[in-house]
Amino acid sequence: FDFETQQLHTKMFLVQGSMTCRLSGSDVDIAQDGAAIPSGTDSIMRIVERGGSFWVDRASSASVRKLWMVVRDVA
């Protein structure tokens, strides 16, 4: 993985509650926490909101991939 690359691909999301980040190929999107995960898509992490504070949590227990493995895979 090249942390010094000049060609970064970015994507912005507006998070207004607890969400799940999903990976399909090299594309990342977010969905409401608890939404169905389409075939071929991995849940990679959750953004949890509680009392106006947000934090990153592990993906659901149904997910077999760990976040650091996903980043390494995509690279």
All heavy atoms as a GROMACS GRO file, in nm:
protein
  577
    1PHE      N    1   0.085  -0.118   0.000
    1PHE     CA    2   0.000   0.000   0.000
    1PHE      C    3   0.089   0.124   0.000
    1PHE      O    4   0.181   0.134   0.080
    1PHE     CB    5  -0.091  -0.003   0.123
    1PHE     CG    6  -0.199   0.101   0.117
    1PHE    CD1    7  -0.307   0.084   0.034
    1PHE    CD2    8  -0.190   0.215   0.192
    1PHE    CE1    9  -0.407   0.180   0.028
    1PHE    CE2   10  -0.289   0.311   0.188
    1PHE     CZ   11  -0.398   0.292   0.105
    2ASP      N   12   0.062   0.218  -0.089
    2ASP     CA   13   0.148   0.336  -0.103
    2ASP      C   14   0.085   0.455  -0.028
    2ASP      O   15  -0.005   0.521  -0.078
    2ASP     CB   16   0.166   0.369  -0.251
    2ASP     CG   17   0.261   0.485  -0.274
    2ASP    OD1   18   0.314   0.540  -0.176
    2ASP    OD2   19   0.280   0.522  -0.391
    3PHE      N   20   0.133   0.480   0.093
    3PHE     CA   21   0.081   0.590   0.173
    3PHE      C   22   0.126   0.727   0.122
    3PHE      O   23   0.076   0.829   0.165
    3PHE     CB   24   0.124   0.576   0.320
    3PHE     CG   25   0.053   0.466   0.390
    3PHE    CD1   26   0.114   0.343   0.410
    3PHE    CD2   27  -0.076   0.483   0.437
    3PHE    CE1   28   0.048   0.241   0.476
    3PHE    CE2   29  -0.143   0.382   0.502
    3PHE     CZ   30  -0.080   0.260   0.521
    4GLU      N   31   0.222   0.730   0.030
    4GLU     CA   32   0.275   0.855  -0.020
    4GLU      C   33   0.225   0.889  -0.160
    4GLU      O   34   0.273   0.984  -0.221
    4GLU     CB   35   0.428   0.849  -0.019
    4GLU     CG   36   0.483   0.833   0.121
    4GLU     CD   37   0.633   0.818   0.124
    4GLU    OE1   38   0.697   0.817   0.016
    4GLU    OE2   39   0.688   0.808   0.233
    5THR      N   40   0.130   0.817  -0.210
    5THR     CA   41   0.080   0.841  -0.345
    5THR      C   42   0.018   0.980  -0.358
    5THR      O   43  -0.036   1.035  -0.261
    5THR     CB   44  -0.023   0.735  -0.387
    5THR    OG1   45  -0.057   0.757  -0.525
    5THR    CG2   46  -0.149   0.743  -0.304
    6GLN      N   47   0.028   1.036  -0.475
    6GLN     CA   48  -0.033   1.167  -0.502
    6GLN      C   49  -0.174   1.152  -0.561
    6GLN      O   50  -0.246   1.249  -0.578
    6GLN     CB   51   0.055   1.246  -0.599
    6GLN     CG   52   0.194   1.276  -0.543
    6GLN     CD   53   0.188   1.361  -0.417
    6GLN    OE1   54   0.118   1.461  -0.411
    6GLN    NE2   55   0.260   1.318  -0.315
    7GLN      N   56  -0.212   1.030  -0.595
    7GLN     CA   57  -0.342   1.004  -0.657
    7GLN      C   58  -0.435   0.933  -0.558
    7GLN      O   59  -0.457   0.813  -0.566
    7GLN     CB   60  -0.325   0.918  -0.783
    7GLN     CG   61  -0.243   0.986  -0.889
    7GLN     CD   62  -0.219   0.894  -1.008
    7GLN    OE1   63  -0.225   0.773  -0.997
    7GLN    NE2   64  -0.192   0.954  -1.121
    8LEU      N   65  -0.489   1.009  -0.466
    8LEU     CA   66  -0.580   0.953  -0.367
    8LEU      C   67  -0.722   0.952  -0.420
    8LEU      O   68  -0.767   1.047  -0.483
    8LEU     CB   69  -0.575   1.035  -0.238
    8LEU     CG   70  -0.443   1.036  -0.163
    8LEU    CD1   71  -0.453   1.129  -0.043
    8LEU    CD2   72  -0.406   0.896  -0.120
    9HIS      N   73  -0.792   0.845  -0.394
    9HIS     CA   74  -0.933   0.836  -0.430
    9HIS      C   75  -1.012   0.861  -0.302
    9HIS      O   76  -0.993   0.791  -0.204
    9HIS     CB   77  -0.966   0.699  -0.487
    9HIS     CG   78  -0.889   0.668  -0.611
    9HIS    ND1   79  -0.928   0.714  -0.734
    9HIS    CD2   80  -0.776   0.599  -0.630
    9HIS    CE1   81  -0.840   0.673  -0.825
    9HIS    NE2   82  -0.747   0.603  -0.764
   10THR      N   83  -1.096   0.961  -0.304
   10THR     CA   84  -1.172   0.996  -0.184
   10THR      C   85  -1.321   0.987  -0.212
   10THR      O   86  -1.366   0.997  -0.325
   10THR     CB   87  -1.138   1.137  -0.135
   10THR    OG1   88  -1.174   1.231  -0.236
   10THR    CG2   89  -0.990   1.150  -0.104
   11LYS      N   90  -1.394   0.968  -0.105
   11LYS     CA   91  -1.539   0.963  -0.112
   11LYS      C   92  -1.590   1.018   0.020
   11LYS      O   93  -1.538   0.983   0.127
   11LYS     CB   94  -1.584   0.818  -0.132
   11LYS     CG   95  -1.724   0.803  -0.179
   11LYS     CD   96  -1.747   0.657  -0.219
   11LYS     CE   97  -1.874   0.643  -0.296
   11LYS     NZ   98  -1.898   0.505  -0.336
   12MET      N   99  -1.689   1.107   0.016
   12MET     CA  100  -1.741   1.167   0.138
   12MET      C  101  -1.882   1.115   0.165
   12MET      O  102  -1.959   1.094   0.071
   12MET     CB  103  -1.743   1.319   0.126
   12MET     CG  104  -1.603   1.378   0.112
   12MET     SD  105  -1.604   1.556   0.095
   12MET     CE  106  -1.655   1.603   0.260
   13PHE      N  107  -1.912   1.097   0.292
   13PHE     CA  108  -2.044   1.052   0.334
   13PHE      C  109  -2.096   1.144   0.443
   13PHE      O  110  -2.018   1.194   0.524
   13PHE     CB  111  -2.037   0.910   0.392
   13PHE     CG  112  -1.987   0.807   0.294
   13PHE    CD1  113  -1.857   0.760   0.301
   13PHE    CD2  114  -2.070   0.756   0.197
   13PHE    CE1  115  -1.810   0.665   0.213
   13PHE    CE2  116  -2.024   0.660   0.108
   13PHE     CZ  117  -1.895   0.615   0.117
   14LEU      N  118  -2.225   1.161   0.448
   14LEU     CA  119  -2.290   1.235   0.556
   14LEU      C  120  -2.353   1.132   0.649
   14LEU      O  121  -2.444   1.058   0.609
   14LEU     CB  122  -2.397   1.330   0.503
   14LEU     CG  123  -2.476   1.408   0.607
   14LEU    CD1  124  -2.382   1.497   0.689
   14LEU    CD2  125  -2.583   1.490   0.540
   15VAL      N  126  -2.302   1.124   0.770
   15VAL     CA  127  -2.349   1.024   0.866
   15VAL      C  128  -2.438   1.094   0.968
   15VAL      O  129  -2.394   1.187   1.035
   15VAL     CB  130  -2.228   0.956   0.936
   15VAL    CG1  131  -2.277   0.858   1.041
   15VAL    CG2  132  -2.140   0.888   0.834
   16GLN      N  133  -2.563   1.048   0.977
   16GLN     CA  134  -2.658   1.112   1.068
   16GLN      C  135  -2.714   1.012   1.168
   16GLN      O  136  -2.823   1.029   1.218
   16GLN     CB  137  -2.771   1.175   0.987
   16GLN     CG  138  -2.723   1.287   0.898
   16GLN     CD  139  -2.836   1.349   0.818
   16GLN    OE1  140  -2.929   1.281   0.776
   16GLN    NE2  141  -2.827   1.479   0.799
   17GLY      N  142  -2.642   0.910   1.197
   17GLY     CA  143  -2.684   0.807   1.292
   17GLY      C  144  -2.593   0.688   1.273
   17GLY      O  145  -2.495   0.693   1.199
   18SER      N  146  -2.625   0.580   1.339
   18SER     CA  147  -2.543   0.459   1.327
   18SER      C  148  -2.552   0.404   1.185
   18SER      O  149  -2.660   0.393   1.128
   18SER     CB  150  -2.590   0.354   1.427
   18SER     OG  151  -2.566   0.398   1.558
   19MET      N  152  -2.436   0.374   1.126
   19MET     CA  153  -2.428   0.327   0.988
   19MET      C  154  -2.330   0.210   0.980
   19MET      O  155  -2.246   0.192   1.068
   19MET     CB  156  -2.377   0.439   0.896
   19MET     CG  157  -2.454   0.569   0.903
   19MET     SD  158  -2.618   0.558   0.836
   19MET     CE  159  -2.586   0.576   0.663
   20THR      N  160  -2.341   0.135   0.872
   20THR     CA  161  -2.247   0.027   0.843
   20THR      C  162  -2.174   0.062   0.715
   20THR      O  163  -2.236   0.101   0.615
   20THR     CB  164  -2.321  -0.107   0.824
   20THR    OG1  165  -2.389  -0.138   0.945
   20THR    CG2  166  -2.224  -0.219   0.790
   21CYS      N  167  -2.042   0.050   0.716
   21CYS     CA  168  -1.960   0.072   0.596
   21CYS      C  169  -1.946  -0.062   0.526
   21CYS      O  170  -1.913  -0.163   0.589
   21CYS     CB  171  -1.823   0.126   0.633
   21CYS     SG  172  -1.831   0.291   0.703
   22ARG      N  173  -1.971  -0.062   0.394
   22ARG     CA  174  -1.968  -0.186   0.316
   22ARG      C  175  -1.871  -0.173   0.201
   22ARG      O  176  -1.852  -0.065   0.146
   22ARG     CB  177  -2.108  -0.216   0.263
   22ARG     CG  178  -2.213  -0.217   0.371
   22ARG     CD  179  -2.351  -0.246   0.322
   22ARG     NE  180  -2.394  -0.152   0.219
   22ARG     CZ  181  -2.516  -0.150   0.168
   22ARG    NH1  182  -2.607  -0.234   0.210
   22ARG    NH2  183  -2.548  -0.063   0.075
   23LEU      N  184  -1.811  -0.284   0.166
   23LEU     CA  185  -1.714  -0.290   0.057
   23LEU      C  186  -1.763  -0.386  -0.050
   23LEU      O  187  -1.799  -0.500  -0.020
   23LEU     CB  188  -1.578  -0.337   0.111
   23LEU     CG  189  -1.466  -0.350   0.009
   23LEU    CD1  190  -1.420  -0.212  -0.038
   23LEU    CD2  191  -1.349  -0.426   0.069
   24SER      N  192  -1.765  -0.338  -0.174
   24SER     CA  193  -1.800  -0.422  -0.289
   24SER      C  194  -1.691  -0.399  -0.393
   24SER      O  195  -1.683  -0.292  -0.454
   24SER     CB  196  -1.936  -0.382  -0.345
   24SER     OG  197  -1.967  -0.461  -0.457
   25GLY      N  198  -1.603  -0.497  -0.411
   25GLY     CA  199  -1.487  -0.478  -0.497
   25GLY      C  200  -1.396  -0.377  -0.431
   25GLY      O  201  -1.349  -0.398  -0.320
   26SER      N  202  -1.372  -0.264  -0.497
   26SER     CA  203  -1.292  -0.157  -0.436
   26SER      C  204  -1.379  -0.036  -0.403
   26SER      O  205  -1.328   0.070  -0.370
   26SER     CB  206  -1.177  -0.116  -0.529
   26SER     OG  207  -1.228  -0.065  -0.650
   27ASP      N  208  -1.510  -0.051  -0.410
   27ASP     CA  209  -1.603   0.059  -0.382
   27ASP      C  210  -1.658   0.047  -0.241
   27ASP      O  211  -1.702  -0.060  -0.198
   27ASP     CB  212  -1.718   0.058  -0.483
   27ASP     CG  213  -1.808   0.179  -0.466
   27ASP    OD1  214  -1.755   0.291  -0.458
   27ASP    OD2  215  -1.931   0.161  -0.462
   28VAL      N  216  -1.657   0.158  -0.168
   28VAL     CA  217  -1.710   0.163  -0.032
   28VAL      C  218  -1.836   0.247  -0.031
   28VAL      O  219  -1.844   0.351  -0.096
   28VAL     CB  220  -1.606   0.226   0.065
   28VAL    CG1  221  -1.665   0.244   0.204
   28VAL    CG2  222  -1.480   0.141   0.070
   29ASP      N  223  -1.938   0.200   0.040
   29ASP     CA  224  -2.058   0.280   0.060
   29ASP      C  225  -2.104   0.260   0.204
   29ASP      O  226  -2.045   0.181   0.278
   29ASP     CB  227  -2.168   0.247  -0.041
   29ASP     CG  228  -2.236   0.113  -0.016
   29ASP    OD1  229  -2.182   0.031   0.060
   29ASP    OD2  230  -2.343   0.091  -0.073
   30ILE      N  231  -2.207   0.334   0.244
   30ILE     CA  232  -2.261   0.319   0.378
   30ILE      C  233  -2.410   0.294   0.368
   30ILE      O  234  -2.475   0.331   0.269
   30ILE     CB  235  -2.232   0.441   0.467
   30ILE    CG1  236  -2.293   0.569   0.411
   30ILE    CG2  237  -2.084   0.456   0.492
   30ILE    CD1  238  -2.282   0.689   0.505
   31ALA      N  239  -2.464   0.229   0.471
   31ALA     CA  240  -2.608   0.201   0.476
   31ALA      C  241  -2.651   0.209   0.621
   31ALA      O  242  -2.569   0.200   0.713
   31ALA     CB  243  -2.636   0.063   0.421
   32GLN      N  244  -2.780   0.229   0.642
   32GLN     CA  245  -2.832   0.231   0.778
   32GLN      C  246  -2.792   0.104   0.850
   32GLN      O  247  -2.792  -0.005   0.791
   32GLN     CB  248  -2.985   0.243   0.776
   32GLN     CG  249  -3.036   0.377   0.730
   32GLN     CD  250  -3.004   0.488   0.829
   32GLN    OE1  251  -3.000   0.467   0.950
   32GLN    NE2  252  -2.978   0.606   0.778
   33ASP      N  253  -2.756   0.116   0.974
   33ASP     CA  254  -2.718   0.002   1.055
   33ASP      C  255  -2.833  -0.099   1.055
   33ASP      O  256  -2.948  -0.062   1.075
   33ASP     CB  257  -2.686   0.048   1.197
   33ASP     CG  258  -2.582  -0.035   1.264
   33ASP    OD1  259  -2.511  -0.110   1.194
   33ASP    OD2  260  -2.568  -0.024   1.387
   34GLY      N  261  -2.804  -0.224   1.028
   34GLY     CA  262  -2.906  -0.328   1.027
   34GLY      C  263  -2.966  -0.354   0.890
   34GLY      O  264  -3.045  -0.447   0.875
   35ALA      N  265  -2.932  -0.273   0.789
   35ALA     CA  266  -2.986  -0.294   0.654
   35ALA      C  267  -2.927  -0.424   0.596
   35ALA      O  268  -2.817  -0.465   0.633
   35ALA     CB  269  -2.950  -0.177   0.564
   36ALA      N  270  -3.000  -0.486   0.507
   36ALA     CA  271  -2.954  -0.608   0.442
   36ALA      C  272  -2.826  -0.582   0.364
   36ALA      O  273  -2.810  -0.475   0.304
   36ALA     CB  274  -3.062  -0.662   0.349
   37ILE      N  275  -2.735  -0.677   0.366
   37ILE     CA  276  -2.608  -0.665   0.294
   37ILE      C  277  -2.621  -0.743   0.164
   37ILE      O  278  -2.641  -0.865   0.166
   37ILE     CB  279  -2.492  -0.718   0.378
   37ILE    CG1  280  -2.481  -0.637   0.508
   37ILE    CG2  281  -2.361  -0.713   0.300
   37ILE    CD1  282  -2.382  -0.693   0.607
   38PRO      N  283  -2.611  -0.676   0.048
   38PRO     CA  284  -2.624  -0.745  -0.080
   38PRO      C  285  -2.516  -0.850  -0.100
   38PRO      O  286  -2.406  -0.840  -0.045
   38PRO     CB  287  -2.607  -0.632  -0.184
   38PRO     CG  288  -2.629  -0.506  -0.109
   38PRO     CD  289  -2.588  -0.533   0.032
   39SER      N  290  -2.546  -0.950  -0.179
   39SER     CA  291  -2.450  -1.055  -0.211
   39SER      C  292  -2.325  -0.994  -0.274
   39SER      O  293  -2.334  -0.901  -0.354
   39SER     CB  294  -2.514  -1.154  -0.308
   39SER     OG  295  -2.422  -1.253  -0.345
   40GLY      N  296  -2.207  -1.044  -0.237
   40GLY     CA  297  -2.082  -0.992  -0.291
   40GLY      C  298  -2.032  -0.868  -0.222
   40GLY      O  299  -1.934  -0.808  -0.263
   41THR      N  300  -2.100  -0.828  -0.115
   41THR     CA  301  -2.063  -0.709  -0.038
   41THR      C  302  -2.022  -0.751   0.102
   41THR      O  303  -2.086  -0.836   0.162
   41THR     CB  304  -2.182  -0.611  -0.030
   41THR    OG1  305  -2.220  -0.575  -0.162
   41THR    CG2  306  -2.146  -0.487   0.046
   42ASP      N  307  -1.914  -0.692   0.152
   42ASP     CA  308  -1.867  -0.721   0.288
   42ASP      C  309  -1.893  -0.601   0.378
   42ASP      O  310  -1.868  -0.487   0.339
   42ASP     CB  311  -1.716  -0.748   0.288
   42ASP     CG  312  -1.680  -0.877   0.220
   42ASP    OD1  313  -1.742  -0.980   0.251
   42ASP    OD2  314  -1.588  -0.875   0.136
   43SER      N  315  -1.940  -0.628   0.497
   43SER     CA  316  -1.952  -0.525   0.600
   43SER      C  317  -1.814  -0.513   0.663
   43SER      O  318  -1.759  -0.611   0.712
   43SER     CB  319  -2.056  -0.569   0.703
   43SER     OG  320  -2.062  -0.478   0.809
   44ILE      N  321  -1.753  -0.392   0.660
   44ILE     CA  322  -1.616  -0.379   0.708
   44ILE      C  323  -1.603  -0.306   0.841
   44ILE      O  324  -1.505  -0.326   0.912
   44ILE     CB  325  -1.525  -0.314   0.602
   44ILE    CG1  326  -1.578  -0.178   0.558
   44ILE    CG2  327  -1.506  -0.408   0.485
   44ILE    CD1  328  -1.486  -0.102   0.464
   45MET      N  329  -1.699  -0.221   0.876
   45MET     CA  330  -1.698  -0.155   1.006
   45MET      C  331  -1.830  -0.085   1.027
   45MET      O  332  -1.908  -0.068   0.934
   45MET     CB  333  -1.584  -0.053   1.017
   45MET     CG  334  -1.601   0.069   0.933
   45MET     SD  335  -1.466   0.186   0.962
   45MET     CE  336  -1.520   0.321   0.862
   46ARG      N  337  -1.855  -0.048   1.151
   46ARG     CA  338  -1.976   0.026   1.185
   46ARG      C  339  -1.937   0.162   1.242
   46ARG      O  340  -1.836   0.175   1.310
   46ARG     CB  341  -2.057  -0.048   1.291
   46ARG     CG  342  -2.115  -0.178   1.242
   46ARG     CD  343  -2.187  -0.254   1.353
   46ARG     NE  344  -2.292  -0.173   1.414
   46ARG     CZ  345  -2.309  -0.162   1.546
   46ARG    NH1  346  -2.230  -0.221   1.630
   46ARG    NH2  347  -2.408  -0.087   1.591
   47ILE      N  348  -2.017   0.261   1.212
   47ILE     CA  349  -2.005   0.392   1.275
   47ILE      C  350  -2.125   0.400   1.369
   47ILE      O  351  -2.239   0.396   1.325
   47ILE     CB  352  -2.008   0.506   1.171
   47ILE    CG1  353  -1.894   0.488   1.071
   47ILE    CG2  354  -2.002   0.641   1.241
   47ILE    CD1  355  -1.904   0.577   0.951
   48VAL      N  356  -2.097   0.405   1.497
   48VAL     CA  357  -2.201   0.398   1.598
   48VAL      C  358  -2.224   0.536   1.657
   48VAL      O  359  -2.129   0.605   1.693
   48VAL     CB  360  -2.162   0.298   1.710
   48VAL    CG1  361  -2.270   0.290   1.816
   48VAL    CG2  362  -2.132   0.161   1.651
   49GLU      N  363  -2.352   0.576   1.665
   49GLU     CA  364  -2.388   0.705   1.726
   49GLU      C  365  -2.469   0.675   1.851
   49GLU      O  366  -2.563   0.596   1.849
   49GLU     CB  367  -2.472   0.788   1.629
   49GLU     CG  368  -2.507   0.926   1.681
   49GLU     CD  369  -2.636   0.932   1.760
   49GLU    OE1  370  -2.726   0.852   1.733
   49GLU    OE2  371  -2.646   1.017   1.850
   50ARG      N  372  -2.427   0.737   1.959
   50ARG     CA  373  -2.502   0.723   2.083
   50ARG      C  374  -2.489   0.854   2.160
   50ARG      O  375  -2.378   0.898   2.190
   50ARG     CB  376  -2.450   0.607   2.166
   50ARG     CG  377  -2.544   0.572   2.280
   50ARG     CD  378  -2.513   0.441   2.347
   50ARG     NE  379  -2.540   0.330   2.256
   50ARG     CZ  380  -2.474   0.216   2.260
   50ARG    NH1  381  -2.380   0.195   2.346
   50ARG    NH2  382  -2.505   0.120   2.174
   51GLY      N  383  -2.601   0.917   2.185
   51GLY     CA  384  -2.601   1.041   2.262
   51GLY      C  385  -2.527   1.156   2.196
   51GLY      O  386  -2.469   1.239   2.264
   52GLY      N  387  -2.526   1.158   2.062
   52GLY     CA  388  -2.460   1.265   1.990
   52GLY      C  389  -2.311   1.244   1.967
   52GLY      O  390  -2.247   1.326   1.903
   53SER      N  391  -2.257   1.133   2.017
   53SER     CA  392  -2.116   1.100   1.995
   53SER      C  393  -2.106   0.984   1.897
   53SER      O  394  -2.192   0.896   1.892
   53SER     CB  395  -2.048   1.060   2.126
   53SER     OG  396  -2.048   1.168   2.216
   54PHE      N  397  -1.999   0.984   1.818
   54PHE     CA  398  -1.977   0.879   1.719
   54PHE      C  399  -1.847   0.807   1.748
   54PHE      O  400  -1.751   0.867   1.795
   54PHE     CB  401  -1.966   0.940   1.578
   54PHE     CG  402  -2.096   0.994   1.527
   54PHE    CD1  403  -2.136   1.123   1.559
   54PHE    CD2  404  -2.179   0.917   1.446
   54PHE    CE1  405  -2.256   1.175   1.511
   54PHE    CE2  406  -2.299   0.968   1.399
   54PHE     CZ  407  -2.337   1.096   1.431
   55TRP      N  408  -1.842   0.677   1.719
   55TRP     CA  409  -1.717   0.602   1.725
   55TRP      C  410  -1.721   0.489   1.623
   55TRP      O  411  -1.827   0.452   1.574
   55TRP     CB  412  -1.687   0.552   1.866
   55TRP     CG  413  -1.776   0.444   1.917
   55TRP    CD1  414  -1.758   0.309   1.905
   55TRP    CD2  415  -1.898   0.459   1.990
   55TRP    NE1  416  -1.860   0.241   1.964
   55TRP    CE2  417  -1.947   0.330   2.018
   55TRP    CE3  418  -1.970   0.569   2.035
   55TRP    CZ2  419  -2.066   0.309   2.088
   55TRP    CZ3  420  -2.087   0.547   2.104
   55TRP    CH2  421  -2.133   0.420   2.131
   56VAL      N  422  -1.605   0.436   1.592
   56VAL     CA  423  -1.592   0.326   1.496
   56VAL      C  424  -1.591   0.196   1.575
   56VAL      O  425  -1.521   0.183   1.675
   56VAL     CB  426  -1.463   0.340   1.413
   56VAL    CG1  427  -1.442   0.219   1.324
   56VAL    CG2  428  -1.469   0.467   1.330
   57ASP      N  429  -1.670   0.101   1.529
   57ASP     CA  430  -1.682  -0.029   1.594
   57ASP      C  431  -1.659  -0.138   1.490
   57ASP      O  432  -1.663  -0.112   1.370
   57ASP     CB  433  -1.821  -0.042   1.656
   57ASP     CG  434  -1.832  -0.153   1.759
   57ASP    OD1  435  -1.729  -0.215   1.793
   57ASP    OD2  436  -1.945  -0.176   1.807
   58ARG      N  437  -1.639  -0.259   1.536
   58ARG     CA  438  -1.620  -0.370   1.443
   58ARG      C  439  -1.748  -0.396   1.364
   58ARG      O  440  -1.858  -0.356   1.406
   58ARG     CB  441  -1.579  -0.496   1.519
   58ARG     CG  442  -1.685  -0.543   1.612
   58ARG     CD  443  -1.640  -0.662   1.690
   58ARG     NE  444  -1.748  -0.695   1.784
   58ARG     CZ  445  -1.751  -0.802   1.855
   58ARG    NH1  446  -1.653  -0.888   1.848
   58ARG    NH2  447  -1.851  -0.824   1.936
   59ALA      N  448  -1.732  -0.462   1.253
   59ALA     CA  449  -1.848  -0.498   1.171
   59ALA      C  450  -1.931  -0.601   1.246
   59ALA      O  451  -1.890  -0.653   1.350
   59ALA     CB  452  -1.800  -0.554   1.038
   60SER      N  453  -2.046  -0.632   1.194
   60SER     CA  454  -2.131  -0.731   1.258
   60SER      C  455  -2.057  -0.864   1.271
   60SER      O  456  -1.961  -0.891   1.198
   60SER     CB  457  -2.259  -0.750   1.177
   60SER     OG  458  -2.227  -0.813   1.055
   61SER      N  459  -2.102  -0.947   1.362
   61SER     CA  460  -2.037  -1.076   1.383
   61SER      C  461  -2.051  -1.166   1.260
   61SER      O  462  -1.976  -1.263   1.246
   61SER     CB  463  -2.096  -1.145   1.506
   61SER     OG  464  -2.236  -1.161   1.490
   62ALA      N  465  -2.144  -1.135   1.170
   62ALA     CA  466  -2.161  -1.215   1.048
   62ALA      C  467  -2.048  -1.188   0.947
   62ALA      O  468  -2.026  -1.268   0.856
   62ALA     CB  469  -2.295  -1.183   0.984
   63SER      N  470  -1.978  -1.078   0.961
   63SER     CA  471  -1.870  -1.044   0.868
   63SER      C  472  -1.748  -1.130   0.898
   63SER      O  473  -1.706  -1.142   1.013
   63SER     CB  474  -1.834  -0.896   0.881
   63SER     OG  475  -1.726  -0.865   0.796
   64VAL      N  476  -1.690  -1.188   0.795
   64VAL     CA  477  -1.573  -1.275   0.814
   64VAL      C  478  -1.442  -1.200   0.791
   64VAL      O  479  -1.336  -1.250   0.823
   64VAL     CB  480  -1.579  -1.399   0.722
   64VAL    CG1  481  -1.697  -1.486   0.760
   64VAL    CG2  482  -1.586  -1.358   0.577
   65ARG      N  483  -1.447  -1.081   0.733
   65ARG     CA  484  -1.326  -1.006   0.702
   65ARG      C  485  -1.299  -0.900   0.808
   65ARG      O  486  -1.390  -0.834   0.856
   65ARG     CB  487  -1.338  -0.940   0.565
   65ARG     CG  488  -1.351  -1.046   0.456
   65ARG     CD  489  -1.363  -0.986   0.322
   65ARG     NE  490  -1.238  -0.921   0.284
   65ARG     CZ  491  -1.220  -0.864   0.169
   65ARG    NH1  492  -1.314  -0.864   0.079
   65ARG    NH2  493  -1.105  -0.807   0.140
   66LYS      N  494  -1.175  -0.885   0.844
   66LYS     CA  495  -1.133  -0.782   0.937
   66LYS      C  496  -1.093  -0.658   0.858
   66LYS      O  497  -1.041  -0.668   0.748
   66LYS     CB  498  -1.014  -0.830   1.020
   66LYS     CG  499  -1.039  -0.960   1.092
   66LYS     CD  500  -1.122  -0.938   1.214
   66LYS     CE  501  -1.131  -1.066   1.295
   66LYS     NZ  502  -1.261  -1.090   1.346
   67LEU      N  503  -1.113  -0.539   0.914
   67LEU     CA  504  -1.087  -0.414   0.843
   67LEU      C  505  -0.944  -0.407   0.792
   67LEU      O  506  -0.920  -0.372   0.678
   67LEU     CB  507  -1.118  -0.293   0.932
   67LEU     CG  508  -1.096  -0.157   0.868
   67LEU    CD1  509  -1.180  -0.142   0.742
   67LEU    CD2  510  -1.128  -0.047   0.967
   68TRP      N  511  -0.845  -0.442   0.874
   68TRP     CA  512  -0.706  -0.432   0.828
   68TRP      C  513  -0.677  -0.530   0.716
   68TRP      O  514  -0.593  -0.504   0.632
   68TRP     CB  515  -0.609  -0.451   0.946
   68TRP     CG  516  -0.617  -0.583   1.012
   68TRP    CD1  517  -0.550  -0.697   0.979
   68TRP    CD2  518  -0.699  -0.616   1.124
   68TRP    NE1  519  -0.585  -0.800   1.063
   68TRP    CE2  520  -0.677  -0.752   1.154
   68TRP    CE3  521  -0.788  -0.544   1.202
   68TRP    CZ2  522  -0.741  -0.817   1.259
   68TRP    CZ3  523  -0.851  -0.610   1.306
   68TRP    CH2  524  -0.828  -0.744   1.333
   69MET      N  525  -0.749  -0.641   0.707
   69MET     CA  526  -0.732  -0.735   0.596
   69MET      C  527  -0.792  -0.677   0.468
   69MET      O  528  -0.739  -0.698   0.360
   69MET     CB  529  -0.794  -0.869   0.629
   69MET     CG  530  -0.726  -0.939   0.745
   69MET     SD  531  -0.812  -1.086   0.797
   69MET     CE  532  -0.750  -1.201   0.677
   70VAL      N  533  -0.901  -0.605   0.480
   70VAL     CA  534  -0.965  -0.543   0.363
   70VAL      C  535  -0.872  -0.440   0.301
   70VAL      O  536  -0.851  -0.438   0.180
   70VAL     CB  537  -1.101  -0.479   0.403
   70VAL    CG1  538  -1.155  -0.395   0.289
   70VAL    CG2  539  -1.200  -0.585   0.444
   71VAL      N  540  -0.814  -0.354   0.384
   71VAL     CA  541  -0.723  -0.251   0.332
   71VAL      C  542  -0.605  -0.317   0.261
   71VAL      O  543  -0.566  -0.276   0.154
   71VAL     CB  544  -0.675  -0.160   0.448
   71VAL    CG1  545  -0.565  -0.067   0.400
   71VAL    CG2  546  -0.792  -0.080   0.503
   72ARG      N  547  -0.552  -0.421   0.319
   72ARG     CA  548  -0.440  -0.491   0.257
   72ARG      C  549  -0.483  -0.557   0.126
   72ARG      O  550  -0.410  -0.555   0.029
   72ARG     CB  551  -0.387  -0.596   0.354
   72ARG     CG  552  -0.263  -0.662   0.305
   72ARG     CD  553  -0.208  -0.754   0.410
   72ARG     NE  554  -0.084  -0.810   0.363
   72ARG     CZ  555  -0.009  -0.891   0.431
   72ARG    NH1  556  -0.046  -0.926   0.554
   72ARG    NH2  557   0.102  -0.938   0.382
   73ASP      N  558  -0.603  -0.614   0.121
   73ASP     CA  559  -0.657  -0.677   0.000
   73ASP      C  560  -0.672  -0.577  -0.114
   73ASP      O  561  -0.636  -0.605  -0.228
   73ASP     CB  562  -0.795  -0.735   0.029
   73ASP     CG  563  -0.797  -0.886   0.024
   73ASP    OD1  564  -0.688  -0.946   0.010
   73ASP    OD2  565  -0.906  -0.943   0.033
   74VAL      N  566  -0.726  -0.460  -0.087
   74VAL     CA  567  -0.753  -0.359  -0.188
   74VAL      C  568  -0.624  -0.304  -0.244
   74VAL      O  569  -0.611  -0.271  -0.361
   74VAL     CB  570  -0.842  -0.246  -0.132
   74VAL    CG1  571  -0.853  -0.132  -0.229
   74VAL    CG2  572  -0.979  -0.300  -0.097
   75ALA      N  573  -0.523  -0.293  -0.159
   75ALA     CA  574  -0.394  -0.241  -0.202
   75ALA      C  575  -0.334  -0.337  -0.299
   75ALA      O  576  -0.272  -0.317  -0.393
   75ALA     CB  577  -0.302  -0.222  -0.083
   0.00000   0.00000   0.00000
